[in-house]
Amino acid sequence: MSKNVLVIGTGTIGEPLIGLLAEHKNSLGLDNVIFFKRTPLSDERGKVEALLRKGANIVSTSDALSEFTKLGFSNVYDVEKAYEEADVIIDCTPSGNDNWDKVYSSLNQDKRFMAQGSEHGFGSFFAWGINNEVLENEDNKFLIASCNTHNIASIVKAFSLDQGRELTEGRFVCLRRANDVSQNDSFSPSPTVTKHTNQEFGTHHARDVHELFAQEGKKLNLFSSAIKLPTQYMHTLWFTLSFKEHIKHDDVMRNLQDSEFLMATEKMSSNKVFSFGRDHGYHGRLLSHGIVAEQSLHVKENTLTGYCFTPQDGNALLSSVAATVQYYYKDDWKEKMDVFNRYIFKNI
Ligand SMILES: NC(=O)c1ccc[n+]([C@@H]2O[C@H](COP(=O)([O-])OP(=O)(O)OC[C@H]3O[C@@H](n4cnc5c(N)ncnc54)[C@H](OP(=O)(O)O)[C@@H]3O)[C@@H](O)[C@H]2O)c1
């Protein structure tokens, strides 16, 4: 039986994910990586060409096939065939829940379905290295945690849960980039605050992390705020964690170095960190969950405060890959994920 993976969408998340899967498919034990490009756009010809060169195959809806032929792509197949043949379907669109209702729910339910961060309610939250156990559930639907969920959850895990330090309160401000470097829409001319629409958690960011850990029975006291800034580089997270006991700065620095999913940096600006990702990341992206500005870490009695840069266009990618590989290789999926260690840095 062929191991076929279908990625829906070729945007900020879909494009590098298709590349990661296709370029590493032999190491990951996958046979075919297929992507659904919905709209035949002449200005996106180069992107499609690049993904085909990486070894992926393209599909689209039957009514778009002739347009793709006109653009020079003759080997585009009908997505309906791919829906049948794929065992894992990774939705990377802002319409994962709609696509579930319209398409995925009527497919064979032995497949594994994933959607990305904004599709709250799609399935159980999953973040690679944070809650790997959830993949052992019988579920066939997983919600890949958003970029901010990956970052906040990593901070909580590295400095509290992994250390057995009781967290009395975690507060976060997500300082968000206005839009991605690949996007024209939604740029913000000035700092623009987000409403606190959630009475308990402030914004959905703390709610999502709360829900992620609640899946394993941990009920954390978290609160978040968010503000959009006029930058395209990357999100930055301000955090303050209060513990039951006093903590020491030296211990915190050690915890940071021990964390598998957080990087440390002496850089103090997001453009410097982003630039490192452009030069040394995969598809220009950093794949770690967060990059802590180590000189920002401040300890006072029982409280740790600091900043962490969030690679919003990169840190969720390996979670989609991990949930794909685990579907096929229950025993050695983690070893197969080692192929990505070359993209993970400890200090940048
Ligand atoms: N951007 C980030 O940093 C980031 C980080 C973490 C999670 N996410 C989440 O990832 C998801 C995708 O975000 P994105 O930033 O990658 O979006 P994006 O750059 O706007 O790309 C969206 C892609 O989805 C395709 N698409 C949209 N609706 C579709 C449909 N109904 N059927 C098939 N294809 C469809 C579009 O294809 P065509 O152009 O061919 O029509 C496009 O390739 C969202 O849920 C978002 O919240 C984004």
Ligand as a Chemical Component Dictionary entry (heavy atoms), coordinates in Angstrom:
data_LIG
# 
_chem_comp.id                   LIG 
_chem_comp.type                 NON-POLYMER 
_chem_comp.pdbx_formal_charge   0 
_chem_comp.three_letter_code    LIG 
# 
loop_
_chem_comp_atom.comp_id 
_chem_comp_atom.atom_id 
_chem_comp_atom.alt_atom_id 
_chem_comp_atom.type_symbol 
_chem_comp_atom.charge 
_chem_comp_atom.model_Cartn_x 
_chem_comp_atom.model_Cartn_y 
_chem_comp_atom.model_Cartn_z 
_chem_comp_atom.pdbx_ordinal 
LIG N1  N1  N 0  0.581   32.455 8.429  1  
LIG C1  C1  C 0  1.007   31.952 9.556  2  
LIG O1  O1  O 0  2.067   32.354 10.067 3  
LIG C2  C2  C 0  0.246   30.856 10.253 4  
LIG C3  C3  C 0  0.824   30.254 11.365 5  
LIG C4  C4  C 0  0.188   29.173 11.979 6  
LIG C5  C5  C 0  -1.044  28.767 11.508 7  
LIG N2  N2  N 1  -1.625  29.406 10.437 8  
LIG C6  C6  C 0  -2.924  28.915 9.983  9  
LIG O2  O2  O 0  -2.721  28.169 8.787  10 
LIG C7  C7  C 0  -3.877  28.303 7.941  11 
LIG C8  C8  C 0  -3.430  28.823 6.583  12 
LIG O3  O3  O 0  -2.841  30.096 6.771  13 
LIG P1  P1  P 0  -1.853  30.724 5.698  14 
LIG O4  O4  O 0  -1.246  31.923 6.351  15 
LIG O5  O5  O -1 -0.957  29.675 5.139  16 
LIG O6  O6  O 0  -2.902  31.194 4.589  17 
LIG P2  P2  P 0  -2.606  31.823 3.161  18 
LIG O7  O7  O 0  -1.170  32.177 3.032  19 
LIG O8  O8  O 0  -3.629  32.867 2.953  20 
LIG O9  O9  O 0  -2.895  30.608 2.172  21 
LIG C9  C9  C 0  -4.141  30.021 2.088  22 
LIG C10 C10 C 0  -4.084  28.918 1.028  23 
LIG O10 O10 O 0  -5.289  28.192 1.142  24 
LIG C11 C11 C 0  -5.825  27.979 -0.151 25 
LIG N3  N3  N 0  -7.271  27.870 0.047  26 
LIG C12 C12 C 0  -8.071  28.745 0.689  27 
LIG N4  N4  N 0  -9.318  28.243 0.785  28 
LIG C13 C13 C 0  -9.283  27.023 0.181  29 
LIG C14 C14 C 0  -10.236 26.004 -0.033 30 
LIG N5  N5  N 0  -11.497 26.153 0.403  31 
LIG N6  N6  N 0  -9.854  24.872 -0.671 32 
LIG C15 C15 C 0  -8.580  24.722 -1.087 33 
LIG N7  N7  N 0  -7.626  25.652 -0.925 34 
LIG C16 C16 C 0  -7.976  26.784 -0.281 35 
LIG C17 C17 C 0  -5.352  29.119 -1.002 36 
LIG O11 O11 O 0  -5.233  28.577 -2.299 37 
LIG P3  P3  P 0  -5.384  29.351 -3.693 38 
LIG O12 O12 O 0  -4.519  30.581 -3.622 39 
LIG O13 O13 O 0  -4.882  28.360 -4.671 40 
LIG O14 O14 O 0  -6.846  29.637 -3.861 41 
LIG C18 C18 C 0  -3.957  29.395 -0.380 42 
LIG O15 O15 O 0  -2.982  28.564 -0.989 43 
LIG C19 C19 C 0  -4.834  29.222 8.691  44 
LIG O16 O16 O 0  -5.707  28.409 9.432  45 
LIG C20 C20 C 0  -3.931  29.984 9.619  46 
LIG O17 O17 O 0  -4.577  30.449 10.770 47 
LIG C21 C21 C 0  -0.993  30.422 9.782  48 
# 
loop_
_chem_comp_bond.comp_id 
_chem_comp_bond.atom_id_1 
_chem_comp_bond.atom_id_2 
_chem_comp_bond.value_order 
_chem_comp_bond.pdbx_ordinal 
LIG N1  C1  SING 1  
LIG C1  O1  DOUB 2  
LIG C1  C2  SING 3  
LIG C2  C3  SING 4  
LIG C2  C21 DOUB 5  
LIG C3  C4  DOUB 6  
LIG C4  C5  SING 7  
LIG C5  N2  DOUB 8  
LIG N2  C6  SING 9  
LIG N2  C21 SING 10 
LIG C6  O2  SING 11 
LIG C6  C20 SING 12 
LIG O2  C7  SING 13 
LIG C7  C8  SING 14 
LIG C7  C19 SING 15 
LIG C8  O3  SING 16 
LIG O3  P1  SING 17 
LIG P1  O4  DOUB 18 
LIG P1  O5  SING 19 
LIG P1  O6  SING 20 
LIG O6  P2  SING 21 
LIG P2  O7  DOUB 22 
LIG P2  O8  SING 23 
LIG P2  O9  SING 24 
LIG O9  C9  SING 25 
LIG C9  C10 SING 26 
LIG C10 O10 SING 27 
LIG C10 C18 SING 28 
LIG O10 C11 SING 29 
LIG C11 N3  SING 30 
LIG C11 C17 SING 31 
LIG N3  C12 SING 32 
LIG N3  C16 SING 33 
LIG C12 N4  DOUB 34 
LIG N4  C13 SING 35 
LIG C13 C14 SING 36 
LIG C13 C16 DOUB 37 
LIG C14 N5  SING 38 
LIG C14 N6  DOUB 39 
LIG N6  C15 SING 40 
LIG C15 N7  DOUB 41 
LIG N7  C16 SING 42 
LIG C17 O11 SING 43 
LIG C17 C18 SING 44 
LIG O11 P3  SING 45 
LIG P3  O12 DOUB 46 
LIG P3  O13 SING 47 
LIG P3  O14 SING 48 
LIG C18 O15 SING 49 
LIG C19 O16 SING 50 
LIG C19 C20 SING 51 
LIG C20 O17 SING 52 
# 
